[in-house]
Amino acid sequence: MHRLTINKILIFAVLIVLSVSCKKEPDLLGLDLIPDEELLSHEYTDTSTIIAYTLQEDTLRTDELSTSLLGSVNDPVFGVTTASIYSQFRMAALNISFGNNPVADSIILSIPYKGVYGDTLAVQNISVYELDDTLNIVNPYYHFSSTSIKPTVIGQASFVPDTRTTDTVNGVARVPHMRIQLTQEFANRIITADTNSFTTNTEFLKEFKGIYLTAANASSPGEGGMMYLDLGHSQAAITLYYHNSEDTSRVNFIFGANAARYNQYEHFNYNGADQLLLDQFAGDTTAGNDQLFLQAMGGAKIKLRFPFIDDLAKQNIPAIHEAVLVIENDQPDDNYPIPALIAIRALDEDGNYEVLPDEAEGSAFIGGQADDNKEYRIRVTRYVQQRLLHPDLPDYGLTLIAAGSALSANRAVLKGPGAESGRMRLLIYYSPVE
């Protein structure tokens, strides 16, 4: 490694936090490789410059996702969240004929698992209904959307998800899957439907608009889990078994890529949630000083502001070498892993998300990955540099969100900028004016 001399470069380390400290930040992006004697100064200064608080997510699109969530979690911090699914099902082949004198024997709903979040041994109490209104695959649907359903339950089951065991059904190897027997009445409705209903999927969907799957709410704090399901899998189907005058047979109705579907996430106004979270939802921006909250499924996000940057701009700093936001996990919990990745977005004047310039360098550059369930580090170098170069431009703050929050159940309790230890902090390294 080439030795750096004081005459070649001066690097000041400024850590913006909320309490006084003066020590070396350990192992930050390889800076420990530079010998101490070659750093003219490596210290922190303290100002009340990070403003952070939790907001409730208002709009999260959830249609046609690669993973569908179903279940209920009674989180001791966030309260009860229940995930439900609205989905069409379609004919796998057109012009279905059930033959002479057909009789429905049984009908089974099968959907492969992709995993479980929360208590993996929790009993899932699932109910299935028919839709009473049409879904449209070109329409957007959100976590708060709903569609009319028929009042009669067409399927019900209580079970512990088994995501490991494979089995064979009718001689076909099946991946681990949820399996619910639907009612004889529903099977009869299909097998006795007008033959015109089976000529095209357009006609079929006029008669059978889809299904709604929902879970009974988890009753006690710490109970419940979220099943991750794969409705796009080739083995996700409603299978009708029947016999006629000549033979026994079966027919599959599939979900697949062409079926409209969406997830609904209900948080029940966060009844029973942590009071500090409720205070921030209610608009107390100071309540985020000690703890902050992130939750997927249209739950919680974090608003950030760095008002100190305007002060740094007045110092005529020519170039930022590095700016890193460090956020530590405050409540590790094996039952509720934190999001594997968090994303940061700028806000425009209407509150819409904008991508930071740092993200143009790629995900490896900007970071945001969870480090052993302990902390996140997000590089915001270009964002800070632009703020320094253009301090007069309006800035509407930043937002932290759980990446992939439409198709995961993860959540996190994070240390705020005023936490007693391991507080949220922004590390800035820059060359001063000589």
Steps between C-alpha positions, in 0.01 A plus 500: 500500500636843408567717803298816517664816620345798671613720212307287251168471677332609820203300614276620775240261643187670620234292667167675539322358806304623795745463790862599553763243407852496361638167389587307191211335314606133473546335162307748287530409132867408527617826656672301776755405234636855513761538779395735778808715456391579145170647609532860609165471679250218548232621740126556545311816567152497651191691392129427518480438129324169431124528521329162465153369576265224389209541260231257394528385139200630310523332158662168411419325173447124544365357173651207306791450738742209482418415863156516662465533878232327703473484879486708816769619741443652843829685531579622856625831352279556194179328607288281272559489125293268280577426135227387259500407130255585222560300183343379179537136395479395136459192285823323410338386174195633317171328416490280807253213476411285801340224291170325555333520841794663678517493880743708703696292751719767667678825435840598642685833513880457491761779518876439544685658790797733466554541874353618831569816701440519874410192705556210260303268732195725520168349394355674196120534492414568136162568342421512127217695335388566143539846353181682415664764283743493208876552520685657208865426440561845348375679812734594784416360844643611834545358848176666612293392195203268537257316271147383579472137605210257530394435860529121500830335594608252232799361688651498847805340655724518808857377463867564576684577173742226401751666269739204483307184420447405137240241406332338202145574389352273231848382413638854456775626730381813678707772661405595861163668477190623681205271431137591579193297409223718362130432545290253306261785414778691327605188307141444391472860383794450266399162361141609434587840347380583149735357237542850352690594816782267392550622142745778593655636817313825440170311527628291790594809703150640456364204694795430734658833587763368737569419863585687819727339760533645847630401843349527846678767703780378727366539852794563734824702472781289358264262323437440132692489177492603137508237227683593183312334213580453130182551299706517182629144544383237253367294792286782640150390401144416590451135403152359445474120526191342336360192335251450219331207328825390338790586729650694789704811430613838625544851363732776615418869528820700530611840627814577298631817338176596327282493812437834668580490871606722785582500869310691767677594826291602799666660806181570701609856583798358688293418809733362766817626328792658685408846632815657356398383154148635551636836614701533179203398288303771679749764386746527789823550302710504820384149598743351246801622693552168683335239278378477143283239331494333160232256390426342163146425375396866476607555860760749620772709334747758632524867405850655519641850480862622523475875563872519589599473134404863441752600766773292341428666167589836652849366579579469128589132514620404151444123492338226704700179507243290680163542671351195672181469701538240778185351657509235772243236586359564848298182558645184342230233499537158338125478440494834317812542284569852379470578127795364305525834320373850563473762230536876521305743284490876461162672507363757257263782594200269460649228721583268209814288510809592297812286458818638658795562266701247704272222380614559143831344607325172575373315807851401609594869516201634691477203740209462740543127563449368853832412664448185710166632627687786672523810282456661160745730320375711211731711289354845419818668377364645178182620669700692762737639238208632294353662808833675564531618142139618479394604853230732368306225325194375692546181697199303621689238695560127462304185573622159615286203395526124526602387151248263343244593765207390282610136507667454839391524863826617657516782750764675713535711811798727442702735717418865453747789476475564875539143626733459797727265307533403135295799389414569137784705357620652178873473434648753259859501377620798300804701399507845660603816322875568539 
